[in-house]
Amino acid sequence: MKPTKQLRTLIDAPDICAMPGVYDALSARIAEQAGHRAAFLGGFAATGATLAEPDSSQLSLTEMADHTARICDAVSIPILADADTGFGNVTNVRRTVKLFERAGAGGILIEDQVFPKRCGHTPGKAIIPVEDMVAKVKAAVDAREDGDFIILARTDAIAVEGIEAAIDRANLFREAGADLLFIEAPRTLAQMRRICGEVEGRHLANMVDFGMTPELTTRELQDIGFSAAIWPVSALLAVTRTLQDFMRALAAEGTSKSQQDRMVTFDAFTGLVGLPSLRTREQADLDAAASLIGAHKKH
């Protein structure tokens, strides 16, 4: 089944589609092996991991699409990718859809912030006029070649204009053809319930550790009415803490021995990235070549 169909099936299913945030091919492979059925590649995590910079539209369209392609090549689960503001106006949005489809993503997120955007759980955000965002959603829907490719429309209007404006925008995005709706940073359970109750369509919840939105379980989110949920920065924050502890210990002790109980073994890592199967394939090719040459010599 194509990644697009996989993701749409998961989002349309009765049970909530829970997606961990990944930031590179290795983290996506680990998520898949842990049993996750889909994953989310966010701009915050991708920018932090690849540039060690904040989430402020610093990765270009082609950089983000290329990064997505590497991740999609490494796993068989679908990846929902962050396309920020669509990287420009409606014309740019059309190319954005084309490149992310080509990268193998199951769908993309497009938001209504002013470029350069800010992380959704930080202050100082600004949003574009609603008509401009509706046009972007329509352009994205029209541009996709695969009808199962998910268009996720996000609004950051709560922080700028309030919950009423956010709900109005989300309803318009749905009417424009968005498959999944994302009202960023509700601050209370009451707001989360209003979002699912007053906007038709399927909704995504954003579980940002230490963020503004109440942190709920998948069951709690499903009971409210959400069809999908992401934990976009959790893995990156966890790995950052682990690396900080390791680097400090190595600098202080001059050896990694005290940290080895927190590591996978060398063999476990090579197994994770597929070295045994790679060697098997290499040997099969060599054996096939030897067999061909042997048969040729007999003639």
C-alpha positions in Angstrom: 0.0 0.0 0.0 1.3 3.5 -0.9 2.4 5.8 2.0 -0.4 8.2 1.1 -3.1 5.4 1.3 -1.5 4.1 4.5 -1.7 7.5 6.2 -5.3 8.3 5.0 -6.4 4.9 6.2 -4.9 5.5 9.6 -6.5 9.0 9.9 -9.9 7.8 8.7 -9.9 4.8 11.1 -12.0 4.9 14.3 -8.9 4.8 16.5 -6.7 7.9 16.8 -3.5 8.0 14.6 -0.7 8.7 17.0 2.5 9.9 15.4 5.9 10.4 17.2 8.0 13.3 15.9 11.1 12.2 14.0 14.0 14.3 12.8 16.2 12.0 10.6 16.2 8.6 9.0 17.6 6.9 12.1 14.9 8.3 14.4 12.2 7.2 11.9 13.7 3.7 11.7 13.6 3.5 15.5 10.0 4.7 15.6 9.0 2.1 13.0 10.7 -0.7 14.9 9.0 0.4 18.1 5.7 -0.3 16.5 4.5 3.1 15.4 2.4 3.0 12.3 3.2 6.6 11.1 5.4 9.5 12.1 5.6 13.2 11.8 8.6 15.2 10.5 8.3 18.7 12.0 10.3 21.8 11.0 11.3 22.4 14.7 13.0 19.0 15.0 14.4 19.0 11.4 15.9 22.5 11.8 17.3 21.8 15.3 18.9 18.5 14.2 20.3 19.6 10.8 21.2 23.2 11.5 21.3 23.5 15.3 19.1 26.5 14.8 15.6 27.6 16.0 12.4 26.9 14.1 12.2 30.1 12.0 11.8 29.0 8.3 15.6 28.5 7.9 15.3 25.3 5.9 14.3 25.9 2.3 11.7 23.9 0.3 14.3 21.8 -1.4 16.2 21.1 1.8 13.1 20.0 3.6 11.9 17.9 0.7 15.3 16.2 0.3 15.4 15.6 4.1 11.9 14.1 3.9 12.9 11.9 0.9 15.8 10.4 2.9 13.5 9.6 5.8 10.8 8.1 3.6 13.5 5.9 1.9 14.5 4.5 5.3 11.1 3.3 6.5 7.9 1.7 5.3 5.6 3.7 7.5 4.1 6.9 6.1 5.6 10.3 7.0 3.5 13.4 7.5 5.9 16.3 6.7 5.9 19.9 7.8 5.8 22.3 4.9 5.6 25.4 7.1 3.9 28.3 5.3 4.0 26.4 1.9 7.3 28.3 1.2 5.5 31.3 -0.4 2.3 32.1 -2.2 -0.2 29.8 -4.0 2.3 29.3 -6.8 5.0 28.2 -4.4 2.5 25.9 -2.6 1.8 24.1 -5.8 5.5 23.3 -6.2 5.7 22.4 -2.5 3.1 19.7 -3.0 4.8 18.4 -6.1 8.2 18.1 -4.3 6.8 16.4 -1.2 4.8 14.0 -3.2 8.0 13.1 -5.1 9.8 12.7 -1.8 7.4 10.0 -0.8 5.6 11.8 2.0 2.1 10.6 3.0 1.0 14.3 3.3 2.0 17.7 4.4 1.1 20.5 6.9 0.6 24.0 5.7 0.1 26.8 8.2 -1.2 30.4 8.1 1.6 32.2 9.9 3.5 35.1 8.3 6.9 34.1 6.8 9.3 33.6 8.5 7.2 31.5 10.9 7.8 30.9 14.6 7.3 27.8 16.6 3.6 27.4 17.5 4.3 27.5 21.2 6.4 30.7 21.3 5.2 34.3 21.5 5.2 36.9 18.8 3.3 35.0 16.0 1.5 36.8 13.2 -0.9 35.3 10.7 -1.7 36.0 7.1 -5.2 37.2 5.9 -7.7 34.3 5.9 -8.3 34.7 2.2 -4.7 34.1 1.4 -4.6 30.9 3.5 -7.8 29.6 2.0 -6.2 30.1 -1.4 -3.1 28.2 -0.3 -5.3 25.3 0.9 -7.2 25.2 -2.4 -3.9 25.4 -4.4 -2.5 22.5 -2.4 -5.6 20.3 -2.9 -5.6 21.1 -6.6 -1.9 20.5 -7.1 -1.7 17.0 -5.7 -1.6 14.2 -8.2 -2.4 11.5 -5.7 -5.9 12.0 -4.2 -4.8 10.2 -1.0 -2.0 12.7 -0.3 -3.1 14.4 2.9 -3.4 18.2 3.1 -3.2 19.3 6.7 -4.2 22.9 7.2 -3.0 24.6 10.4 -4.0 27.9 12.0 -2.2 29.8 14.7 -5.1 32.2 15.1 -5.8 31.4 18.8 -2.6 33.3 19.9 -3.3 36.2 17.6 -7.1 36.7 17.2 -8.6 34.2 19.7 -10.5 30.9 19.6 -13.5 32.2 17.7 -11.3 33.3 14.8 -9.4 30.0 14.9 -12.6 28.0 14.6 -13.9 30.2 11.8 -10.6 29.7 9.9 -10.6 26.0 10.4 -14.1 25.7 9.0 -13.1 27.7 5.9 -10.0 25.4 5.5 -12.3 22.4 5.6 -14.6 23.9 3.0 -11.5 24.6 0.8 -10.7 20.9 0.8 -8.3 20.3 3.7 -8.3 16.6 4.8 -7.1 17.3 8.3 -7.4 20.4 10.5 -4.9 21.6 13.1 -5.7 24.5 15.4 -2.5 25.2 17.2 -1.9 25.8 20.9 -5.3 25.6 22.6 -4.7 26.3 26.2 -7.6 24.5 27.9 -9.6 21.3 27.7 -12.6 23.5 27.0 -10.9 25.0 23.9 -9.9 21.5 22.7 -13.5 20.3 23.0 -14.8 23.4 21.2 -12.4 22.7 18.3 -13.7 19.2 17.8 -17.3 20.1 18.5 -17.6 23.3 16.4 -15.5 22.4 13.3 -16.6 19.6 11.1 -13.9 17.3 9.8 -10.9 15.5 11.2 -8.6 17.2 13.7 -5.0 16.8 14.8 -3.8 17.5 18.3 -0.2 18.7 18.9 1.3 17.4 22.1 4.4 19.7 22.7 6.3 18.8 25.9 6.4 21.8 28.2 4.1 23.7 25.8 0.8 25.6 26.1 -1.6 22.8 25.4 -2.8 20.3 28.1 -0.8 17.1 27.7 -3.2 14.2 27.2 -3.0 10.5 26.4 -4.1 9.1 23.0 -7.2 7.7 24.6 -8.1 11.1 26.1 -7.6 12.9 22.8 -9.6 10.3 21.0 -12.5 10.7 23.5 -12.5 14.5 22.8 -12.8 13.8 19.1 -9.3 14.1 17.6 -8.4 11.8 14.7 -4.7 12.2 14.9 -2.0 13.4 17.3 1.7 14.2 17.1 4.5 14.5 19.6 6.7 16.6 17.4 9.7 17.4 19.7 9.7 14.7 22.3 12.3 12.4 20.7 14.6 15.3 19.9 14.4 16.6 23.5 15.1 13.2 24.9 18.1 12.6 22.6 19.4 16.0 23.4 19.4 15.3 27.1 21.1 11.9 26.5 23.8 13.4 24.4 24.4 16.2 26.9 24.9 13.7 29.7 27.2 11.5 27.5 29.4 14.4 26.2 29.8 15.8 29.7 30.8 12.4 31.2 33.3 11.7 28.4 34.9 15.1 28.8 35.1 14.7 32.6 36.2 11.0 32.8 38.2 10.6 29.6 36.3 7.3 28.8 32.9 6.2 27.8 32.7 3.2 30.0 30.4 4.7 32.6 27.9 5.4 29.9 27.8 2.0 28.2 24.8 0.8 30.1 22.8 3.6 28.4 24.0 2.6 24.9 22.9 -0.1 22.4 25.7 -2.4 21.5 27.7 -2.0 18.3 26.1 -5.2 16.9 22.7 -4.0 17.9 23.2 -0.7 16.0 24.5 -2.4 12.9 21.5 -4.6 13.0 19.2 -1.6 13.3 20.7 0.0 10.2 20.7 -3.2 8.2 24.3 -4.3 7.9 23.7 -8.1 8.1 21.1 -7.9 5.3 23.4 -5.7 3.3 26.2 -8.2 3.5 23.8 -11.0 2.5 22.7 -9.0 -0.6 26.4 -8.3 -1.4 27.2 -12.0 -1.2 24.2 -13.0 -3.3 25.4 -10.6 -6.0 28.9 -12.0 -5.9 27.6 -15.6 -6.0 25.4 -14.8 -9.0 28.3 -13.2 -10.8 30.5 -16.2 -10.1 27.8 -18.5 -11.3 27.4 -16.6 -14.5 31.2 -16.5 -15.2 31.5 -20.2 -14.4 28.7 -21.0 -16.9 30.3 -18.8 -19.5 33.7 -20.5 -19.2 32.0 -24.0 -19.7 30.8 -22.8 -23.1 
